[in-house]
Amino acid sequence: MRKLVALVFVLLTACAEPAGAPATPSTITSTPTTLTPTLSEITVLTIDSNGIELTYHPTTRFLVFLDGERYPPEDFFCEPEGIASGVSNGHGLYDPDLNLYSVGFDAVQPGTCILRNGDFAVTIRVVE
């Protein structure tokens, strides 16, 4: 599991800033009840994140890392639409031993939505 977390950290650090932007440190944040990451942090949500509320600024990225059989990647949605959006380069991390996969999202515009997949739900609040 430590290797998996290290791999996630390395991959997230590599894509944390747009090409040509100065590098800033990224961290993987634990999941307390309410979380407001800084702009340089990327949050990795797991099954333990179920039920929490997160507050982000527009363009902040976060990843959801869950069991692929119980929570199929194609079944994620955030309602209402337009507050947080899935990103194409946030998919693909996969641990076959644990059957865990990642789905990436960006905070898009101010508002509140519920990110769901089956019985997993997280409240996403985007503020200026």
N, C-alpha and C positions, 0 to 999 in steps of 0.2 A: 504494500500500500504506500510506503514511503517513496518508492520508485515512481509510482503513479502520480503522487502529489508533486514530486520533483519535476516529472515530465510535463504536467499541467503548468507548473510555474514557469518553466523554460519556454514552453510554447506561448503562453500568455504574455510573457515579457517581450518575446519577439514581435508580437503583433499589437502591443499596447499603444504605440504611437504610429501615426501615418508616416509613410516614407519621406525622408528628408527632415522630419521634425527632430528636435533635440531629444535625446533619450532621457527618460525620467524613470526612477525606480517604480516597479509595480509590486504589489503585495497581494497575496491571497488572504482574504479576510475571513475570520470565523463568522458564525451566523447567530448573533444575539437576536432578541425579539425585534428590535428596531435597529436599522443600520443605515448610516449615511456615509458612504465611502467618499474619499477625496477624489479629485479628478484623475489622479495617477493610479488609483487602485482599480483592479478588476476583481469582482466578487465571484467566487465559485460557490454555487448553491448545490446542496446535496439533499438527500431525503430528510436530514435533520433540519433543513430550512423550512419545511412544510409549515405554513401558517404564519410566517413572519411578515413584517412590512419593511420594505426597503425604500430609501429616498435617494434619488439620483438627480444629476444635472443632465441636460440634453447632451448627447454624444457619448455618455458613459457606457461602457460595455460590461456585460455580465454573462457568465456561463452557468448552465444547469447541467449537472453531471449525475445521471440516474440510470437505473436498471432498464435496459432496452426492451425486455419482454413485458414488464409491468407498465412502463411509460414509453410507448413508441414515439420516436422523434417527430413523426408526422402528426401526432395528436396534440401537440402544444398549440395553445392559442392565448392571446391576451385581449380581454374585452374591457372596455371598448377598444377597437382598433385605432392605431395611430399614435398611441402613447409609447409603446415599446414595440420594436420590430425585430424579427429574426434576421440574422446576418449569415450570409453564405459561407464565410470563412470561419464561422464559429462551430461548424460541425466537423466531425471526423475523429476527435480523440476517442479512443475505444480501448477498453481493457477486456479482452476475451475471457480471462480467468474469472472476473467478477461480473461480466456482461454489462459493463457501464459504458455509456456513450455521452458525448457532450452536445449541447445545443447552445449557440451563442445568440445574444440579444443586445440591441442598443437602445438606450433611452432616447426617444425621438423628440417629443414635445411635452410641455407642461400638462399635467393631468394625472389621473389615477386609473390604473387598470388592474385586473386580476389575471395573473399568469397561471394557467391551469393545464393539467394533464391528468385525467382520471381523478384520484383522490388527493393529488398533489396540487396545492394552490399557494401562491405567494402574492401579496399586494405590492404593486410597484407604483411608487409616487415619483413623478418627475417634476422638479421645480427649477425655476430660473436661477 
